[in-house]
Amino acid sequence: MSWDPPGGYTGGERLARLGIDHASARGALTGDRVRLAADPRSFEQYIDESAGRSAVRPACSGSGSTADPGTGPLVEILLREEARARQLIDAPATATGD
């Protein structure tokens, strides 16, 4: 039986399926084995896109409340392009060949 995280909180589940956990991510960054290039966009742009907001926000957004899209959409966006997250996912495979 599988557990479906509520509200789209599937980012961690996606990373686990890729074999990435805290230890492997930290290990890839330890000892300067992995050099991560800068993200192509700002953090705010990734957050806005994952929340379904446009890059240009109106001065008054109405109610002021937004639904929490969870981690799934953000992880998907970060893995679609050469963001540092994608580089880090790819790093364990390349860094272990040292």
N, C-alpha and C positions, 0 to 999 in steps of 0.2 A: 504494500500500500504506500503510495507516495503522498507527501504533504505538500499542498500548494500554499505558499506564503500569501497572507492577505494583502490586498491593496496593491498588487504589483511589486511586492518586495521580493523579486526574483533575481536581483543582481548577484547576490552571494551564491545562490544556487547555480547560476550560469558560470561563475568563476570556479566553483567546486567541480562542475562537470568538465571544465578545461584543465583540472588538476592544479589549480592555483589556490593556495591558502596563505595565511600570514607568514608562515615559515618559509615557503618557497619564494614568495615575493621579497621578503627580507634577505634571504640567501642570495637572490639574484643581484641585489644592490650592495651586498657586503663585499668589501675588498676591491671596490672600483672595477668589477668585472663588466658591469653594464653601464654604458653612457647613454643617458636619455636625452634626446633632443627636446626642445621646447614644444609645447602643445601648439597646434596651428591656430587655435582660437582661445579666447579667454575663458576662465572658469565660469564666469557669469553667463556666457553664451551657451555653454554646455547645459547649465542648469535651466536656463530659459527654454532651450529646445526640448529638454526632457520633460519639462512641465507643460509643454504645448504653448508657450508664450512666444510671441514674435520678438525679434531683436529690438524693435522699436516699440516701447511701451507708451500708452497714453498717459497723460498727466494725472488723470483720475481714473482708476480702474473700476469704479462702481462700488461693489460691496466690500472690496478689500480682501476677501477670502478666496483662496484657491485650493482646489483639491490636491492632495498629496499624490503624485503619480507613482511613488515608490522608487525603488532602486533599479528595477528592470529597464525602464526606458533610458536612464542615464548610462548604465553599463553598455547597452546596445549601441548608443551613440558613440561612446568612447572607444568601443572596439571596431567601429566602422571605418575610422580614419587613423592616421598615424599619430594619435595622441600618445602621451607618455604611458597611459594604461595599456594600449595596444602593444607598445614597445616592450613593456614589462611582461606581458603575456608571452610574447615571442622570445624574450630573453632567456628563460630557463633552457629552452631547446638549444640555443646557440652558445650560451655560457658554459654548459656542461662539457663541451668539447675542448675546453682549455687544456 
